[in-house]
């Protein structure tokens, strides 16, 4: 059952290009389409082969019949002209049979498969790395992940002994001894319960456990006495001490296995990251105060009396609100259709000038920036709607940014403001963020504000709006630190537009800050 691993081929990695696979669900769709293309090519090949073999069979049968006729008439050997004719026919028969055997037409059909986009085993390797990162981020035991659950939520199909064994193998190749031991133990238990399938080599599994025990400092050898040659002799002891293995290895608050997650190295020990992870895993029960309300809002626009905005308060300072049902299904479909052919890995410029463009290490997803001409031509009504519920001008706003996060897709906590020297501040800093959700992601895919202990669920058609700067002086609202939780299950699409300081009615002059 490689459904789980093949599905999470979309999770994937957010480090160097040779060690990653796209998290975007779009890329999984493209991989799936590529596989279908391969199947179509193979179907065509098999049809041609079937036709060829049938033709070969019929032709050989005719040749045999001709041969039998010749054998019954041996007088032809005395007639040189007849011999020449027969030899010529035999030569033609051999050429025809040779042509049918080589089957150039079938071979040409196979060339339709793009050799540069093959469905290689690397995808399983990339999927493993993604699963392992998710496992560590959410502190999921191998026993839970292999059961397809996390924190009482279903995240996939059950993994069998063979797949757990593969996970242990890739952990070993990735110098991740804690992962080796965790998945080797799980592989062993499932190997026993699944009837000891041949895909698991007990001697190699023995090696995984012994070697990882040495590296982790957990002397499993003493506990289960790995001196015998028969791996089944210590089954009882293995099961008995399994809880000790968990207790020793999986104190994940200490991040014992962070060595395989380079992207986390600079984040370890940051309290906001710990809160971010907690919110992503457990969510938060937000307490409404007398200042937190839900209302129908017209913003004093007469044409909104019949279609008021559904406004929900999330936080008062800094101001965070949700506007429900402000993006319509036909707009969402159009946004996706315009974005699909143009999505690329999330990137950023290292300087405001001509610095190199590099892949983002803090975000894992695919991005498309819609140019303003397309936005105006196709979404003029949406632009007006944004101005209506925010109260700010969109004339100096940035281009729409569309992002697709697949399984494991994420964005670590950050502020939506420019860093000096890295962006063009022609229109000032990002005053307001408007984040549209283009899909529902049930019980997952939160936008998390760790400094405020707030999460916002992904709700299709809703807009999450917050102020990045204090309206009084334009200084950064540090509490707006936010991130996108890694997806364990689902497909998340968002669209973001940032309203800049230029062109807004503000009590301060941002150009003189």
N, C-alpha and C positions, 0 to 999 in steps of 0.2 A: 504494500500500500504506500505508494509514493505520492498520493494525492496531496497530503499535507505539505510535503517538501516541495512538490511542484507548484502548489499554489503560492507558497511563500517565496518562490523565485522572484516575486515582485517586491520583497521587503527591502530590500537588500542593503548594500553597504554604502557607507558615506565617508570612505577614506580614499586612498590612492586608486587611480583608475584600474590598475591591474588587479586590485583586490576588492572589487565591488561589483554589485549588480544593482540596477535601478530599483528604487522603491516604488516608482510610479506604477499605478495600476495600468496605465496606458502601455507601459513596456511589457507587462505580462500579457496584455491583449495582443500586442504585436508578436510576442513569442508564440502565443496560442495560434494566431493567424499563420505564422511561419510554419508551425507544425502542421496545420491544415494544408498549407501549400505542399509540404513534403508528402503528406498522405495522398494528395491529388496526383503528384508526380509518380508516387509508387503505384497508385491505382492504374495510371496510364501505362506504366512499365509492365505491371502484371497483365494487363489486357494485351499488350503487344507480345509479351512472352507466351501467353496462352495461345494467341493466334499463331505465333511462330511455331510453337511445339505441335499444334494441331496440323499446321502446314507441313512441318518436318515429318510428322508421323504419316500423313497421307502420301507425301512424296516418296518416302522410303518404302512404303508399302507398294507403290507403283514400280519403283526400281526393283524391288524383290520379285514382283510379278514378271517384269521384263527379264530379269536374270534367270528365273525358272524356265521361261520360254526359250532362252538361248541355250540353257543346259540341255534341254530336250532335243535341240537341233544342233548336233555336234559337227555337221558337215560344213558349217560356215568356216571352219579352220582351213579348209582346202581352197577357199575362194578369197584371194587377197583383197579384193574390193570390199567384200562383206566384213572382213577383219578390220579394215580401216574404218568402215562406218561404225562398227560396234565399239572400237576403241575410242572413236570420237565421242560417241554417245556416253560411254563410261566416264570420259573426262568431264563432259558437261554435267553429268550426274554428281561427280565429286565436287565440282565448283559450286553447284547449287546447294548441296548439303553443307559444304564449308561455309557458305554465305548464311545459311539458316542457323548454323551453330554459332557463328560469331555474332549474329544478330546486331548489326550496326544500328539499326533503327531503335532498338530498345536501349542500347548504350547511349545514344544521343538523347533519348528522353530523360535519362538520369541526370544529364548535365543541366537540366532545368533547376536542380537544387543548387541554391547559392552556397558554394563551399565556404564562404566567409561568414555565413550565419548558421552554422550547423548546430544541431541540438546535441551538444557535447556534454560530457559528465561534469564540466566546470559549473554548470548551472546548479547542480546538487551541492557542490562545494560552496558556492555563493549563498545558497539557501541555508546551509549549515551555519555560516558565519552570521547571517541575519538572525536565525533562531537563537543562537548563542547570545548575541547582543540583547535581544529582547528578553531572554531568560534572565540575564544579569540585571538589566534595568528594572524589571518588575519583580525580581527575586523569586522566580518560579522554580520549584524543584523539578528535576527531570521526571519524577513520577507523576507530577501534575501535568507538565507539558506533554508528556507521552500519552496522557489520558485525554488530551485535547481540552484542558480547562485551565483557568487562571482566576483566582479570587472569586470562585463560584460562577464564573462566566465561561461559556463554551467558546473556544477559539479555533477549533479544528477537529479533524477526525483523530481517532485513536492511532497511535504509532505502535507498530509491532516490534518484536525482538530484533528483526533484521535492521529496521530503521534506527533503533536505539544503538545498535552495534555500529552502524555507519556514523552516527553522531559521535560516539566514543573515538572512532578512527580519525575523524576530521579534527576533533579536539586534540588528539595526540599530534597530528601533523601541524596543528596551529600552536604548539607549545603551550597548551592550556591544561595542565595536569588536574586542576580541580574539576574542569569539565569532563576530562577523561574518567575520573573516578565516579562522578555522579552518573554519567551515562552508561558506564560499564556495569555499575551495580544494577541500574534499571534494565539494561540489556540482559543481564543474567537472570533477573527475576522473571522477565517476560519469556526468556528462553525456556525456563522451567515450565511456566504456565502455558506456553504455546506449543508444548510437545517437543521441545528441543529441535527446532528446525535446523537444517544443514547450513543455512546461510550464516550461522554463528559458529565460529571456530573457538571451542572452549580453551584451547591452548593459547591462542592469541588474546582472548579475553582475560585469561590468567595473566598474561604479560602486561596488558593494559593496567590491570589493578595493581600488580606489583610495582611497576615502574612509576605509576602516578602516586602510589603510597610513599615511595622514596622521595619524590620531588616535593610532595605536600608536607612531609614530616609526620604524616599519620601512619603509624606502624600497623597497617592492616595485616601484615604477615604474622605478627605475634597473635593477633586476635583469632585468625581463622586457620593458622598453621598451614601455610601454602607449601609444605614440603613434599606432599604426595604427588604422584604422577597422575592420579585419577582426579579430575576436577570435581567429580560428584561427591567425593568423600567428605567435603566440608560444607555441604549445602546447608545443613542446620545452623552451623556457626555463622555462616555468611548472613543468613536471614536474621539470626539473633542479634548481630551487631550492626545491622543496617541503620538502626536509629542513632547509633553512636557516630556512624559515618556522617549522617545528616548534621548532627550537633556540632561536630568538629569542622566540617567543611563549609557549612552554609550559614555562617554568621555574616550575612551579606551586607549588613550595615557597615562592616569594616572593609568592604569591597576587596576581598581577598583575591579575586580573579580579574581585577581591572587591567592586568597587563596585556590582555588581548583587545582592549578597547582604547586605542590611542586617543580617540576623540574625547574621552572622558578624563584624561589625565589631569588637565588643568582645572577640571571642575570638582575634583574630589575634595570633600571637606567643606564645600560651599553650602551654607545653611539653606540658601534659596533653592539650590539644586535638590537638596534632600526634601524640602517641602514640595517642590515641583514633582518629584517622583512619587511622593505620598499622595498628592492630589490626583495624579494620573492613575494611580493604582486603586485608590479608595474613593475618589471623588470628595465632595464636601457638602455638608448640609448647611446651606446659607440661611442665617437668621434674618428675617425681614424686620426692619424697624419701622417706626411711624413715618420715616422719610422714604422708605422703600415701597413703591406702589406700582401697580399696573393700571394703565388708563388708555382711553381712546384720545389721540392727540391730533388736532387739526393744524396747530401752529398758526392759528388765525388766518388760514387760507380757506376762502369760502367754498372752493371746489372740493375741499377735503371733508366737507360736512357729511356727505353721503358715503365717502370712503376714507374714514379717519385712519391714522396710523395706530397700530397696536404697540404701544410703548411700555417697556418694562424697565424699572430701575434695578440696576445691579449694584452700583456703588455711587456714593455721593461725592467723595473727594479722594482721588480724582474721579471725575464723572465717567461712569460706564453705563451704557444702556443697551437693551436689545429691542430692535424693531422687527416684529414678526410679520411674515407674509408680505415683504416689500419687494421681493424679486419673484417674477412669475415664471411658470413652467416653460413657456415659449421662449422667454429670454434666456433661461438656463440652458435650454437645448441649443440655442443659437451660439451662446458663449462657448459651450463645449465643442460644437462643430467647427467653430472658427479656430479654436485652440489646438485641437487634436493633431493637425499636421505640423504644428510649429513648436511643440513642447521640447525643452532641453533641460539638462541637469541644472540645478540651481547654481548660479555663479555670481561673482562680484568682482569689481575692479579694485585693484590694490591702491590706486591713486586716482585723483580727479582728472589727471591728464591722460597720457597714453600708457599708463601702467598695464601690466599683464592682467588678463582675466583668469581667475582660478576658480576651481570648484569649491563651493561652500562646504566647510567641515562641520558646521553647526546645524545644517539643515539637510534632510534627505528627501528629495522629491523632485518633480519636474515642473518647470516654470515657463510661462509665455507672457510677454508684455504686449498687450494690444495697443497698436498705435492710435493716436488721438483721432485721426481721420475716420478709422473704422468705428471707434467708440461714438463719435458724433453722428455718423451716418446711420448706425444701427441701434444706438442706445441713448438717443437724445432724451426720450421720456424718462429713462433711468437717471440720467444726469440731473434732470429737473427734480426728480423724486429725492435724490440725495441732498440737493440744496434745500428741499422742503423740510425733511425731517432733521437735518443737522443745523440748519440756520446759517450755513457758511457757503461761500462761493466755491464753485468747482472749476472756475476758469483757469486757475493756476495749479490745479491738481496734477499729480503725476498720472502716467498712463495706468490703465487697469493692469493689475498683475494677477494672472490665473495660475493656480498651483494645484497639482494632483499629488496626493499622498496615497501610496498603496499600503499594504501591510508592513508595519515597521516604519513607515514614513513619519517624520518628526521635524520639529524645529525647537532647538534648545532655547531657554529663556534669554530674552534680549529686549532692547528698547527700540522703538520705531523712530529713532531720530538719527540724524546724520552725525558722522564723526568728522571733525575738521580735517580738511585735506583729502578726504576720500570721496566727496560728493560735490556736485555743483549746487551752490546755495543761492542761485539766481532768484528763486521764489521763496527764500526763507526755509525754515525748518518745517518738519512734518507736525502740523498743529493737531490734526485729528486723524484718527484711523477709522476707516469704514471697512469692515470685514464681512463679506457675504458668504453664506454657506450655500453651496450648490447641491449638496447631498445630505441626507440624514446618515448619521453613524450612531447607532443605538449603543448607549452605555459605554461609549469610547470616543476617541478623537476629540477630547476636550481641548478648549483653549484655556490654559491655566495661568492665573496671576498669583504666583507663590508669595509675594510680599503682602497680598491682601487676603490670602487663603480663599480664593474664589476660582471657580471653574465655570465655563460656559459650554453647554453641550452643543454639538453640531446639529443644527436644525435647518432643514432645507427651506430656502426662501427667506431666512432671517438675516438681519444685519446686526453685527456686534459693533458698537460705536464707542470710542473712548477718546479722551483728551490726552495727548502726549505731553503737552506743555501747560504750565499754569497760565490761565488767561489774564492774570494781573500783570505778569512781568516776563512771560515767555521762557521761564526757566523749566528745566526738565522735571516732569513728575516721575520721580524714581520708582514710585509704587506701581507704575504701569509696566514694570518688568513682566513679560509674558512669554509663553511658549506653547507649541503644539505637541500634545502627548503622542508618543510612538503608538502606532496602530497595531494592535494584536489581531484585529479582525475588522474587515470593512474596507470601503473605498471612499476617500475623502477628497472632495473638490471644494476649493474656496476661490474667491476673487476679492482682491484688496485694492482700495484706492486711498491715497493719502492726500488730504487737503492741506496745502501749505499756508504759511503766514501771509504771503503777498496777496493783496486783494481782499483781506478780511478787515472788519471793523474791530480793531484791537486798541486797548488803552495804552499800549507801548509801541515804540518804533523799533521793529526787529532789526532794521538795518544798522542801528546805532548800538546794538547790544555788544 
